[in-house]
Amino acid sequence: MWEDPIVEEIRKVREEHAARFNYDLDAIYQDLIRMQQESGREYVDLSRKPDQEAASPIDNRSYHTVKPCA
């Protein structure tokens, strides 16, 4: 079976990172958050859901109607 060297490298790095924290998911997560904050990059937070009105402004337009064809 063919193996992708990029995927293998990612798996190796992920395994080494998890081993450093004894496979403790909370510790791994905290380290990833620390690395994210130290990177200085701006990240998008998708954990909050937008307001229903903001998510679907078309539903609030009273002039937008569809009439059936005769």
Steps between C-alpha positions, in 0.01 A plus 500: 500500500627846407581732789500878478822639651329824606228312688764280662695806613187659650417178683854480638492861625154447652617182675812670639294796623247273673778292659654814654176545697453131580197498267306727740245673277455796735875563509527463121213745452653755738832476315329552164322808639833630635668451161209673328524803730878521467485482121364854474261394226136600498257211528128486428280388789218282366377392841226765518195473279377821334158645578219346301412838342859566400533150358201528268422861405304392191231342721429843650427675169127550464526608136657173393214275397473216254176459307413168343483482121154449356 
